[in-house]
Protein backbone atom coordinates (compact mmCIF):
# COMPACT_ATOMS: atom_id res chain seq x y z
CA UNK A 1 0.00 0.00 0.00
CA UNK A 2 1.19 3.52 -0.76
CA UNK A 3 2.70 5.46 2.13
CA UNK A 4 0.37 8.40 1.43
CA UNK A 5 -2.67 6.15 1.70
CA UNK A 6 -1.34 4.73 4.94
CA UNK A 7 -1.28 8.24 6.41
CA UNK A 8 -4.79 9.04 5.16
CA UNK A 9 -6.48 5.92 6.53
CA UNK A 10 -6.00 6.78 10.26
CA UNK A 11 -7.25 10.29 9.57
CA UNK A 12 -10.36 9.07 7.80
CA UNK A 13 -10.95 6.53 10.56
CA UNK A 14 -10.72 9.16 13.27
CA UNK A 15 -13.12 11.41 11.35
CA UNK A 16 -15.64 8.59 11.10
CA UNK A 17 -15.34 7.96 14.82
CA UNK A 18 -16.00 11.61 15.57
CA UNK A 19 -18.95 11.73 13.16
CA UNK A 20 -20.52 8.73 14.82
CA UNK A 21 -20.94 10.75 17.97
CA UNK A 22 -23.39 13.24 16.45
CA UNK A 23 -24.61 11.73 13.14
CA UNK A 24 -27.95 9.87 13.06
CA UNK A 25 -27.16 6.26 13.90
CA UNK A 26 -30.47 4.73 12.89
CA UNK A 27 -30.41 6.19 9.34
CA UNK A 28 -27.70 5.02 6.96
CA UNK A 29 -25.59 7.72 5.33
CA UNK A 30 -26.25 8.53 1.69
CA UNK A 31 -23.32 10.89 0.87
CA UNK A 32 -19.64 11.06 1.62
CA UNK A 33 -17.87 14.41 1.81
CA UNK A 34 -14.09 14.38 1.31
CA UNK A 35 -12.06 17.33 2.67
CA UNK A 36 -8.26 17.30 2.57
CA UNK A 37 -8.16 13.49 2.50
CA UNK A 38 -10.65 13.04 5.34
CA UNK A 39 -13.99 11.38 4.49
CA UNK A 40 -17.25 12.25 6.28
CA UNK A 41 -20.22 9.84 5.92
CA UNK A 42 -23.24 12.13 6.21
CA UNK A 43 -26.80 12.64 4.99
CA UNK A 44 -27.87 14.85 2.12
CA UNK A 45 -30.93 16.44 3.68
CA UNK A 46 -29.37 18.38 6.62
CA UNK A 47 -26.47 19.49 4.41
CA UNK A 48 -28.62 20.62 1.51
CA UNK A 49 -30.99 22.51 3.84
CA UNK A 50 -28.16 24.77 5.11
CA UNK A 51 -25.44 24.84 2.43
CA UNK A 52 -26.08 26.39 -0.95
CA UNK A 53 -22.87 24.98 -2.44
CA UNK A 54 -23.66 21.37 -1.50
CA UNK A 55 -27.23 21.87 -2.75
CA UNK A 56 -25.93 22.95 -6.15
CA UNK A 57 -23.48 20.02 -6.37
CA UNK A 58 -26.18 17.49 -5.48
CA UNK A 59 -28.61 19.05 -7.96
CA UNK A 60 -26.01 18.82 -10.75
CA UNK A 61 -25.67 15.03 -10.22
CA UNK A 62 -29.30 14.22 -9.41
CA UNK A 63 -29.70 11.77 -12.30
CA UNK A 64 -26.57 9.80 -11.44
CA UNK A 65 -27.48 9.55 -7.76
CA UNK A 66 -24.21 11.01 -6.45
CA UNK A 67 -22.81 9.42 -3.33
CA UNK A 68 -19.52 11.32 -2.87
CA UNK A 69 -18.45 14.97 -3.10
CA UNK A 70 -14.98 16.44 -2.81
CA UNK A 71 -14.56 19.97 -1.48
CA UNK A 72 -11.07 21.16 -2.48
CA UNK A 73 -9.50 24.23 -0.86
CA UNK A 74 -12.03 24.47 1.95
CA UNK A 75 -10.82 27.15 4.45
CA UNK A 76 -9.73 25.59 7.72
CA UNK A 77 -9.64 22.05 6.38
CA UNK A 78 -11.45 19.10 7.89
CA UNK A 79 -11.78 20.70 11.32
CA UNK A 80 -13.73 23.67 9.98
CA UNK A 81 -15.97 21.44 7.87
CA UNK A 82 -16.80 19.28 10.88
CA UNK A 83 -18.05 22.35 12.77
CA UNK A 84 -20.13 23.43 9.76
CA UNK A 85 -21.58 19.92 9.47
CA UNK A 86 -22.47 19.89 13.16
CA UNK A 87 -24.29 23.18 12.66
CA UNK A 88 -26.24 21.61 9.77
CA UNK A 89 -27.25 18.69 12.01
CA UNK A 90 -28.33 21.06 14.80
CA UNK A 91 -25.57 20.07 17.17
CA UNK A 92 -24.77 22.80 19.69
CA UNK A 93 -21.18 24.07 19.89
CA UNK A 94 -19.61 27.29 21.10
CA UNK A 95 -18.40 30.00 18.76
CA UNK A 96 -15.18 31.45 20.16
CA UNK A 97 -12.43 33.79 19.09
CA UNK A 98 -10.36 30.74 18.18
CA UNK A 99 -12.85 29.43 15.58
CA UNK A 100 -14.97 32.37 14.48
CA UNK A 101 -12.62 33.32 11.63
CA UNK A 102 -12.65 29.73 10.32
CA UNK A 103 -16.43 29.56 10.62
CA UNK A 104 -16.88 32.82 8.75
CA UNK A 105 -14.69 31.58 5.91
CA UNK A 106 -16.24 28.10 5.72
CA UNK A 107 -19.75 29.53 5.83
CA UNK A 108 -18.87 31.75 2.89
CA UNK A 109 -17.29 28.80 1.05
CA UNK A 110 -20.35 26.55 1.64
CA UNK A 111 -22.74 29.49 1.02
CA UNK A 112 -24.46 29.08 4.38
CA UNK A 113 -26.39 32.34 4.13
CA UNK A 114 -29.88 33.58 4.96
CA UNK A 115 -30.94 32.83 1.40
CA UNK A 116 -31.05 29.11 2.17
CA UNK A 117 -31.92 29.11 5.88
CA UNK A 118 -32.77 31.57 8.60
CA UNK A 119 -30.21 32.20 11.37
CA UNK A 120 -27.65 30.41 9.30
CA UNK A 121 -23.99 30.00 10.24
CA UNK A 122 -22.85 33.11 8.37
CA UNK A 123 -25.24 35.37 10.30
CA UNK A 124 -24.29 33.79 13.62
CA UNK A 125 -20.59 34.42 13.01
CA UNK A 126 -21.17 38.02 11.92
CA UNK A 127 -23.16 38.74 15.07
CA UNK A 128 -20.43 37.23 17.22
CA UNK A 129 -17.76 39.32 15.51
CA UNK A 130 -19.62 42.59 15.92
CA UNK A 131 -21.00 42.13 19.41
CA UNK A 132 -18.21 40.19 21.11
CA UNK A 133 -14.89 40.20 19.28
CA UNK A 134 -14.72 43.85 18.20
CA UNK A 135 -15.39 44.98 21.77
CA UNK A 136 -12.32 43.23 23.16
CA UNK A 137 -8.71 43.90 22.10
CA UNK A 138 -7.30 40.50 23.11
CA UNK A 139 -10.00 38.69 21.15
CA UNK A 140 -9.31 40.86 18.10
CA UNK A 141 -5.64 39.91 18.24
CA UNK A 142 -6.55 36.24 18.59
CA UNK A 143 -8.85 36.42 15.57
CA UNK A 144 -6.13 38.14 13.56
CA UNK A 145 -3.75 35.37 14.52
CA UNK A 146 -6.26 32.78 13.27
CA UNK A 147 -6.66 34.71 10.01
CA UNK A 148 -3.01 34.16 9.10
CA UNK A 149 -3.91 30.79 7.54
CA UNK A 150 -7.14 32.00 5.97
CA UNK A 151 -5.83 34.54 3.45
CA UNK A 152 -7.00 35.87 1.07
CA UNK A 153 -10.60 34.93 1.92
CA UNK A 154 -10.44 36.37 5.44
CA UNK A 155 -9.28 39.69 3.99
CA UNK A 156 -11.95 39.67 1.30
CA UNK A 157 -14.64 39.12 3.94
CA UNK A 158 -13.33 42.22 5.84
CA UNK A 159 -12.60 40.15 8.93
CA UNK A 160 -9.02 41.39 9.11
CA UNK A 161 -9.94 45.02 8.47
CA UNK A 162 -12.60 45.08 11.16
CA UNK A 163 -10.33 43.47 13.75
CA UNK A 164 -7.48 45.87 12.92
CA UNK A 165 -9.72 48.93 13.24
CA UNK A 166 -11.16 47.63 16.49
CA UNK A 167 -7.69 46.95 17.89
CA UNK A 168 -6.46 50.45 17.03
CA UNK A 169 -9.58 52.06 18.49
CA UNK A 170 -9.39 50.09 21.72
CA UNK A 171 -5.67 50.85 22.16
CA UNK A 172 -6.29 54.56 21.66
CA UNK A 173 -9.25 54.52 24.07
CA UNK A 174 -7.21 52.66 26.70
CA UNK A 175 -4.43 55.19 26.37
CA UNK A 176 -6.79 58.14 26.76
CA UNK A 177 -8.40 56.51 29.81
CA UNK A 178 -5.02 55.88 31.41
CA UNK A 179 -4.03 59.50 30.76
CA UNK A 180 -7.13 60.74 32.55
CA UNK A 181 -6.47 58.37 35.44
CA UNK A 182 -3.00 59.90 35.88
CA UNK A 183 -4.37 63.43 36.20
CA UNK A 184 -3.98 64.80 39.70
CA UNK A 185 -3.97 68.15 41.47
CA UNK A 186 -0.75 69.66 42.70
CA UNK A 187 -0.25 71.53 45.97
CA UNK A 188 -0.99 74.81 44.19
CA UNK A 189 -4.32 73.50 42.94
CA UNK A 190 -3.29 73.12 39.32
CA UNK A 191 -4.14 70.02 37.34
CA UNK A 192 -1.15 68.11 35.98
CA UNK A 193 -0.29 64.58 34.87
CA UNK A 194 1.72 62.35 37.16
CA UNK A 195 4.87 60.81 35.71
CA UNK A 196 5.09 57.05 35.48
CA UNK A 197 7.84 54.88 34.15
CA UNK A 198 5.41 52.81 32.09
CA UNK A 199 1.97 53.79 30.94
CA UNK A 200 -0.82 51.48 32.11
CA UNK A 201 -2.60 51.90 28.80
CA UNK A 202 0.19 50.12 26.91
CA UNK A 203 -0.59 46.59 28.10
CA UNK A 204 -1.51 45.67 24.51
CA UNK A 205 2.17 45.82 23.46
CA UNK A 206 2.79 42.24 24.54
CA UNK A 207 -0.39 40.99 22.83
CA UNK A 208 0.61 42.38 19.42
CA UNK A 209 3.95 40.55 19.43
CA UNK A 210 2.25 37.26 18.43
CA UNK A 211 1.04 38.61 15.09
CA UNK A 212 2.65 37.93 11.75
CA UNK A 213 4.72 40.80 10.40
CA UNK A 214 2.26 41.83 7.66
CA UNK A 215 -0.68 41.97 10.08
CA UNK A 216 1.44 43.71 12.69
CA UNK A 217 2.39 46.36 10.16
CA UNK A 218 -1.26 47.06 9.37
CA UNK A 219 -2.16 47.29 13.06
CA UNK A 220 0.64 49.77 13.84
CA UNK A 221 -0.27 51.87 10.80
CA UNK A 222 -3.88 52.03 12.00
CA UNK A 223 -2.73 53.02 15.50
CA UNK A 224 -0.69 55.87 14.07
CA UNK A 225 -3.74 57.15 12.21
CA UNK A 226 -5.78 56.95 15.42
CA UNK A 227 -3.27 59.08 17.33
CA UNK A 228 -1.58 56.58 19.63
CA UNK A 229 1.47 58.15 21.32
CA UNK A 230 4.81 57.77 19.49
CA UNK A 231 6.43 56.45 22.68
CA UNK A 232 3.91 53.60 22.80
CA UNK A 233 4.45 52.83 19.13
CA UNK A 234 8.20 52.79 19.71
CA UNK A 235 7.90 50.50 22.73
CA UNK A 236 5.77 48.09 20.69
CA UNK A 237 8.32 48.08 17.85
CA UNK A 238 11.17 47.35 20.27
CA UNK A 239 9.24 44.50 21.88
CA UNK A 240 8.25 42.97 18.53
CA UNK A 241 11.78 43.20 17.11
CA UNK A 242 13.28 41.55 20.17
CA UNK A 243 10.75 38.72 19.97
CA UNK A 244 11.33 38.14 16.25
CA UNK A 245 15.09 38.62 16.03
CA UNK A 246 16.41 37.59 19.43
CA UNK A 247 17.22 34.09 18.20
CA UNK A 248 19.53 35.52 15.55
CA UNK A 249 21.29 37.82 18.06
CA UNK A 250 21.05 40.70 15.61
CA UNK A 251 19.94 43.33 18.10
CA UNK A 252 22.52 42.74 20.83
CA UNK A 253 24.60 45.81 21.43
CA UNK A 254 27.92 43.95 21.37
CA UNK A 255 30.45 44.43 18.63
CA UNK A 256 32.29 41.18 19.47
CA UNK A 257 29.27 38.92 19.16
CA UNK A 258 29.74 35.80 16.99
CA UNK A 259 28.12 35.87 13.58
CA UNK A 260 25.12 33.60 13.23
CA UNK A 261 24.76 31.59 10.07
CA UNK A 262 21.26 32.07 8.68
CA UNK A 263 19.46 29.99 6.13
CA UNK A 264 18.03 31.70 3.09
CA UNK A 265 14.46 31.46 4.42
CA UNK A 266 15.34 32.74 7.89
CA UNK A 267 17.47 35.50 6.38
CA UNK A 268 14.70 36.69 4.08
CA UNK A 269 12.20 36.69 6.96
CA UNK A 270 14.58 38.62 9.20
CA UNK A 271 15.24 41.12 6.41
CA UNK A 272 11.49 41.62 5.95
CA UNK A 273 11.05 42.18 9.69
CA UNK A 274 13.87 44.73 9.89
CA UNK A 275 12.72 46.68 6.83
CA UNK A 276 9.12 46.72 8.07
CA UNK A 277 10.08 47.95 11.55
CA UNK A 278 12.25 50.69 10.06
CA UNK A 279 9.32 51.85 7.92
CA UNK A 280 7.10 51.98 11.04
CA UNK A 281 9.47 54.03 13.22
CA UNK A 282 7.86 57.26 14.51
CA UNK A 283 9.21 60.49 13.10
CA UNK A 284 9.52 62.04 16.56
CA UNK A 285 12.91 62.14 18.26
CA UNK A 286 13.58 59.85 21.23
CA UNK A 287 10.47 57.74 20.52
CA UNK A 288 12.77 54.69 20.51
CA UNK A 289 16.12 54.26 22.30
CA UNK A 290 19.18 55.08 20.22
CA UNK A 291 20.69 51.71 21.20
CA UNK A 292 17.76 50.03 19.46
CA UNK A 293 18.37 52.16 16.34
CA UNK A 294 22.00 51.06 16.26
CA UNK A 295 20.88 47.45 16.68
CA UNK A 296 18.54 47.82 13.72
CA UNK A 297 21.37 49.36 11.71
CA UNK A 298 23.65 46.42 12.48
CA UNK A 299 20.91 44.04 11.40
CA UNK A 300 20.23 46.04 8.24
CA UNK A 301 23.91 45.94 7.29
CA UNK A 302 24.27 42.24 8.09
CA UNK A 303 21.06 41.22 6.27
CA UNK A 304 21.81 43.49 3.30
CA UNK A 305 18.60 45.48 3.57
CA UNK A 306 17.70 48.18 1.08
CA UNK A 307 19.79 51.33 0.87
CA UNK A 308 16.77 53.49 1.68
CA UNK A 309 16.28 51.69 5.02
CA UNK A 310 19.89 52.12 6.03
CA UNK A 311 19.98 55.79 5.05
CA UNK A 312 16.79 56.42 7.02
CA UNK A 313 18.34 54.81 10.10
CA UNK A 314 21.55 56.82 9.69
CA UNK A 315 19.55 60.05 9.49
CA UNK A 316 17.57 59.18 12.63
CA UNK A 317 20.74 58.25 14.54
CA UNK A 318 22.50 61.43 13.39
CA UNK A 319 19.72 63.60 14.82
CA UNK A 320 20.39 62.28 18.36
CA UNK A 321 24.04 61.26 18.15
CA UNK A 322 24.94 63.29 21.23
CA UNK A 323 23.35 60.62 23.48
CA UNK A 324 25.15 57.69 21.82
CA UNK A 325 27.98 55.71 23.37
CA UNK A 326 31.22 54.33 21.99
CA UNK A 327 29.83 50.79 21.90
CA UNK A 328 27.01 52.02 19.69
CA UNK A 329 29.42 53.39 17.09
CA UNK A 330 31.50 50.22 16.91
CA UNK A 331 29.51 48.63 14.07
CA UNK A 332 31.24 45.47 12.78
CA UNK A 333 32.09 45.26 9.12
CA UNK A 334 30.26 42.42 7.35
CA UNK A 335 32.12 42.74 4.06
CA UNK A 336 34.80 40.61 2.48
CA UNK A 337 38.14 39.87 4.08
CA UNK A 338 40.80 42.54 3.85
CA UNK A 339 38.47 45.35 4.87
CA UNK A 340 38.43 47.22 8.19
CA UNK A 341 37.19 45.56 11.36
CA UNK A 342 34.53 48.24 11.83
CA UNK A 343 32.18 49.89 9.37
CA UNK A 344 33.83 53.31 9.15
CA UNK A 345 31.83 54.47 6.12
CA UNK A 346 28.53 54.11 7.95
CA UNK A 347 29.81 56.07 10.95
CA UNK A 348 31.11 58.79 8.62
CA UNK A 349 27.66 59.17 7.02
CA UNK A 350 26.08 59.37 10.50
CA UNK A 351 28.48 62.16 11.45
CA UNK A 352 27.67 64.04 8.25
CA UNK A 353 23.96 63.80 9.11
CA UNK A 354 24.68 65.11 12.60
CA UNK A 355 26.67 68.09 11.29
CA UNK A 356 23.96 69.01 8.80
CA UNK A 357 20.98 68.74 11.10
CA UNK A 358 18.76 71.77 11.66
CA UNK A 359 18.83 73.89 14.80
CA UNK A 360 16.14 73.09 17.32
CA UNK A 361 14.10 75.95 18.73
CA UNK A 362 15.20 75.32 22.29
CA UNK A 363 18.84 75.71 21.36
CA UNK A 364 18.32 79.16 19.87
CA UNK A 365 19.35 81.72 22.46
CA UNK A 366 18.75 84.85 20.40
CA UNK A 367 17.50 84.38 16.88
CA UNK A 368 17.74 88.10 16.17
CA UNK A 369 21.51 87.87 16.22
CA UNK A 370 21.57 85.69 13.17
CA UNK A 371 20.93 86.42 9.55
CA UNK A 372 18.31 84.48 7.64
CA UNK A 373 20.86 82.75 5.47
CA UNK A 374 23.14 81.68 8.33
CA UNK A 375 24.16 78.00 8.17
CA UNK A 376 22.32 75.63 10.48
CA UNK A 377 24.34 73.64 13.00
CA UNK A 378 23.75 71.60 16.17
CA UNK A 379 24.12 73.15 19.60
CA UNK A 380 27.53 73.68 21.16
CA UNK A 381 26.75 71.22 23.96
CA UNK A 382 25.86 68.49 21.47
CA UNK A 383 28.98 69.30 19.44
CA UNK A 384 31.18 69.00 22.51
CA UNK A 385 29.71 65.59 23.42
CA UNK A 386 30.00 64.26 19.88
CA UNK A 387 33.57 65.54 19.54
CA UNK A 388 34.64 63.51 22.58
CA UNK A 389 32.75 60.51 21.19
CA UNK A 390 34.46 60.83 17.80
CA UNK A 391 37.91 61.16 19.36
CA UNK A 392 37.33 57.99 21.39
CA UNK A 393 36.05 56.24 18.27
CA UNK A 394 39.14 57.27 16.30
CA UNK A 395 41.41 55.98 19.06
CA UNK A 396 39.48 52.68 19.03
CA UNK A 397 39.72 52.09 15.26
CA UNK A 398 43.25 53.53 14.83
CA UNK A 399 45.09 50.22 15.56
CA UNK A 400 43.35 48.59 12.56
CA UNK A 401 46.08 47.86 10.02
CA UNK A 402 43.58 48.03 7.13
CA UNK A 403 42.29 51.50 8.06
CA UNK A 404 43.20 53.88 5.26
CA UNK A 405 44.55 57.34 5.94
CA UNK A 406 41.83 59.11 3.95
CA UNK A 407 39.07 57.38 5.96
CA UNK A 408 40.69 58.35 9.25
CA UNK A 409 41.02 61.98 8.13
CA UNK A 410 37.46 62.04 6.75
CA UNK A 411 36.01 61.00 10.11
CA UNK A 412 38.19 63.48 12.02
CA UNK A 413 37.31 66.40 9.72
CA UNK A 414 33.55 65.80 9.75
CA UNK A 415 32.98 68.03 12.78
CA UNK A 416 33.63 71.79 12.52
CA UNK A 417 36.76 73.34 14.02
CA UNK A 418 34.93 74.91 16.98
CA UNK A 419 33.53 71.53 18.11
CA UNK A 420 36.72 70.57 19.96
CA UNK A 421 37.66 72.89 22.81
CA UNK A 422 40.57 70.60 23.73
CA UNK A 423 42.53 68.52 21.23
CA UNK A 424 43.92 65.96 23.68
CA UNK A 425 41.62 63.19 22.45
CA UNK A 426 42.39 63.85 18.80
CA UNK A 427 46.13 63.92 19.55
CA UNK A 428 45.88 60.58 21.36
CA UNK A 429 44.00 58.99 18.42
CA UNK A 430 46.56 60.25 15.91
CA UNK A 431 49.42 59.01 18.07
CA UNK A 432 47.79 55.55 18.21
CA UNK A 433 47.47 55.63 14.42
CA UNK A 434 51.18 56.50 14.14
CA UNK A 435 52.07 53.51 16.33
CA UNK A 436 49.97 51.09 14.27
CA UNK A 437 51.08 52.47 10.88
CA UNK A 438 54.79 52.98 11.16
CA UNK A 439 55.25 52.94 7.39
CA UNK A 440 53.65 56.36 6.90
CA UNK A 441 55.60 58.92 4.93
CA UNK A 442 56.54 62.31 6.33
CA UNK A 443 53.96 63.96 4.08
CA UNK A 444 51.20 61.73 5.50
CA UNK A 445 52.35 62.45 9.05
CA UNK A 446 52.29 66.18 8.40
CA UNK A 447 48.81 65.85 6.88
CA UNK A 448 47.55 64.12 10.02
CA UNK A 449 49.20 66.64 12.34
CA UNK A 450 47.45 69.48 10.53
CA UNK A 451 44.25 68.23 12.16
CA UNK A 452 45.63 69.11 15.60
CA UNK A 453 45.56 72.63 17.00
CA UNK A 454 48.60 72.41 19.29
CA UNK A 455 47.48 75.60 21.01
CA UNK A 456 44.49 73.64 22.38
CA UNK A 457 46.54 70.87 23.97
CA UNK A 458 46.58 70.62 27.75
CA UNK A 459 49.82 70.95 29.68
CA UNK A 460 50.20 67.18 30.04
CA UNK A 461 49.46 66.50 26.36
CA UNK A 462 51.79 69.31 25.31
CA UNK A 463 54.62 67.89 27.41
CA UNK A 464 54.06 64.47 25.86
CA UNK A 465 53.92 65.88 22.30
CA UNK A 466 57.16 67.83 22.82
CA UNK A 467 58.97 64.53 23.45
CA UNK A 468 57.07 62.44 20.89
CA UNK A 469 59.51 61.24 18.25
CA UNK A 470 56.67 60.04 16.01
CA UNK A 471 55.55 63.61 15.29
CA UNK A 472 57.10 65.56 12.42
CA UNK A 473 59.75 68.13 13.28
CA UNK A 474 57.51 71.07 12.35
CA UNK A 475 54.82 69.87 14.74
CA UNK A 476 57.32 69.51 17.58
CA UNK A 477 58.53 73.08 16.95
CA UNK A 478 54.93 74.33 17.15
CA UNK A 479 54.41 72.48 20.41
CA UNK A 480 57.56 73.96 21.91
CA UNK A 481 56.58 77.45 20.74
CA UNK A 482 53.14 77.29 22.34
CA UNK A 483 54.59 75.77 25.49
CA UNK A 484 56.98 78.72 25.72
CA UNK A 485 54.11 81.16 25.25
CA UNK A 486 52.12 79.38 27.94
CA UNK A 487 55.08 79.59 30.32
CA UNK A 488 55.59 83.31 29.61
CA UNK A 489 51.92 84.02 30.15
CA UNK A 490 52.00 82.16 33.44
CA UNK A 491 55.01 84.20 34.59
CA UNK A 492 53.50 87.52 33.57
CA UNK A 493 50.20 86.66 35.20
CA UNK A 494 52.03 85.99 38.47
CA UNK A 495 53.90 89.39 38.17
CA UNK A 496 51.52 91.75 36.35
CA UNK A 497 53.29 95.04 37.35
CA UNK A 498 56.57 94.34 35.62
CA UNK A 499 55.56 94.77 31.98
CA UNK A 500 52.04 95.43 30.75
CA UNK A 501 52.83 94.63 27.11
CA UNK A 502 53.25 90.84 27.51
CA UNK A 503 50.02 90.83 29.46
CA UNK A 504 48.28 92.30 26.44
CA UNK A 505 49.88 89.69 24.24
CA UNK A 506 48.80 86.89 26.55
CA UNK A 507 45.25 88.26 26.53
CA UNK A 508 45.25 88.19 22.77
CA UNK A 509 46.48 84.62 22.69
CA UNK A 510 43.94 83.39 25.20
CA UNK A 511 41.20 85.39 23.52
CA UNK A 512 42.03 83.79 20.21
CA UNK A 513 41.88 80.34 21.73
CA UNK A 514 38.53 81.06 23.29
CA UNK A 515 37.23 82.49 20.04
CA UNK A 516 38.28 79.38 18.19
CA UNK A 517 36.48 77.24 20.76
CA UNK A 518 33.27 79.17 20.45
CA UNK A 519 30.38 78.14 18.25
CA UNK A 520 29.45 80.35 15.26
CA UNK A 521 26.42 81.65 17.16
CA UNK A 522 28.44 82.71 20.24
CA UNK A 523 31.31 83.97 18.11
CA UNK A 524 28.92 86.12 16.09
CA UNK A 525 27.38 87.61 19.22
CA UNK A 526 30.84 88.41 20.60
CA UNK A 527 31.82 90.12 17.37
CA UNK A 528 28.62 92.18 17.47
CA UNK A 529 29.45 93.39 20.97
CA UNK A 530 33.03 94.25 20.01
CA UNK A 531 31.73 96.10 16.94
CA UNK A 532 29.42 98.25 19.06
CA UNK A 533 32.25 99.08 21.46
CA UNK A 534 34.52 100.08 18.58
CA UNK A 535 31.80 102.32 17.13
CA UNK A 536 31.40 104.10 20.47
CA UNK A 537 35.15 104.59 20.73
CA UNK A 538 35.27 105.94 17.17
CA UNK A 539 32.50 108.45 17.96
CA UNK A 540 34.42 109.71 20.98
CA UNK A 541 37.56 110.13 18.86
CA UNK A 542 35.60 112.12 16.27
CA UNK A 543 34.23 114.48 18.93
CA UNK A 544 37.74 115.02 20.29
CA UNK A 545 39.01 115.72 16.78
CA UNK A 546 36.30 118.34 16.22
CA UNK A 547 37.29 120.11 19.45
CA UNK A 548 40.92 120.17 18.37
CA UNK A 549 39.98 121.62 14.99
CA UNK A 550 37.99 124.43 16.64
CA UNK A 551 40.90 125.30 18.89
CA UNK A 552 43.21 125.35 15.88
CA UNK A 553 40.92 127.77 14.00
CA UNK A 554 40.77 130.10 16.97
CA UNK A 555 44.55 130.16 17.32
CA UNK A 556 44.93 130.91 13.63
CA UNK A 557 42.56 133.91 13.85
CA UNK A 558 44.42 135.33 16.81
CA UNK A 559 47.69 135.12 14.91
CA UNK A 560 46.25 137.09 11.99
CA UNK A 561 45.58 140.19 14.10
CA UNK A 562 47.94 143.11 13.95
CA UNK A 563 51.03 142.97 16.11
CA UNK A 564 50.44 146.50 17.42
CA UNK A 565 46.99 145.78 18.65
CA UNK A 566 48.32 142.68 20.32
CA UNK A 567 51.14 144.71 21.92
CA UNK A 568 48.79 147.46 23.19
CA UNK A 569 46.23 145.03 24.51
CA UNK A 570 48.87 143.04 26.30
CA UNK A 571 50.52 146.24 27.62
CA UNK A 572 47.24 147.70 28.92
CA UNK A 573 46.40 144.43 30.60
CA UNK A 574 49.68 144.50 32.40
CA UNK A 575 49.24 148.20 33.38
CA UNK A 576 45.74 147.48 34.61
CA UNK A 577 47.10 145.01 37.06
CA UNK A 578 49.03 147.81 38.83
CA UNK A 579 47.25 149.73 41.66
CA UNK A 580 48.84 153.19 41.15
CA UNK A 581 45.48 154.75 40.27
CA UNK A 582 43.50 153.03 42.94
CA UNK A 583 43.33 156.17 45.20
CA UNK A 584 42.15 158.52 42.45
CA UNK A 585 39.49 156.02 41.43
CA UNK A 586 38.01 156.16 44.84
CA UNK A 587 37.89 159.96 44.90
CA UNK A 588 36.63 160.69 41.41
CA UNK A 589 33.06 161.03 40.44
CA UNK A 590 33.43 158.86 37.33
CA UNK A 591 33.46 155.11 37.47
CA UNK A 592 36.72 153.16 37.31
CA UNK A 593 35.81 151.49 34.10
CA UNK A 594 35.36 154.82 32.32
CA UNK A 595 38.60 156.22 33.68
CA UNK A 596 40.52 153.17 32.55
CA UNK A 597 38.98 153.53 29.12
CA UNK A 598 40.14 157.17 28.89
CA UNK A 599 43.62 156.21 29.99
CA UNK A 600 43.77 153.56 27.28
CA UNK A 601 42.76 156.01 24.55
CA UNK A 602 45.38 158.57 25.68
CA UNK A 603 48.08 155.98 25.72
CA UNK A 604 47.08 154.86 22.28
CA UNK A 605 47.31 158.41 20.88
CA UNK A 606 50.77 158.89 22.35
CA UNK A 607 52.06 155.63 20.95
CA UNK A 608 50.68 156.58 17.53
CA UNK A 609 52.66 159.83 17.58
CA UNK A 610 55.83 158.02 18.45
CA UNK A 611 55.32 155.55 15.68
CA UNK A 612 54.79 158.30 13.11
Secondary structure, 3 states (H helix, E strand, C coil): CCHHHHHHHHHHHHHHHHHCCCCCCCCCCCEEEEECCEEEEECHHHHHHHCHHHHHHHHHCCCCCCCEEECCCCCCHHHHHHHHHHHHCCCCCCCCCCCHHHHHHHHHHCCCCCCCCCCCHHHHHHHHHHHCHHHCHHHHHHHHHHHHHCCCHHHHCCHHHHHHHHHHHHHHHHHHHHHHHCEEECCCCCEEECCCCCCHHHCHHHHHCCCCHHHHHHHHHHHHHHCCCHHHHHHHHHHHHHHHHHHHCCCCCCCCCCCCCCCHHHHHHHHHHHHHHHHHCCCCCCCCCHHHHHHHHHHHHHCCCCHHHHHHHHHHHHHCHHHCCHHHHCCECCCCCCCCCECHHHHHHHHHHHHCCCCCHHHCCCHHHCCCCCCCCCCHHHHHHHHHHHHHHHHHHCCCCCCCHHHHHHHHCCCCHHHCCCCHHHHHHHHHHHHHCCCCCHHHHHHHHCCCCHHHCCHHHHHHHHCCCCCCHHHHHHHHHHHHHHHHHHHHHHCCCCCHHHHHHHHHHHHHHHHHHCCHHHHHHHHHHHHHHHHHHHHHHHHHHHHHHHHHHHHHHHHHCCHHHHHHHHHHHHHHCCCCCHHHHHHCCCCHHHHHHHHHHHHHHHHHHHHC
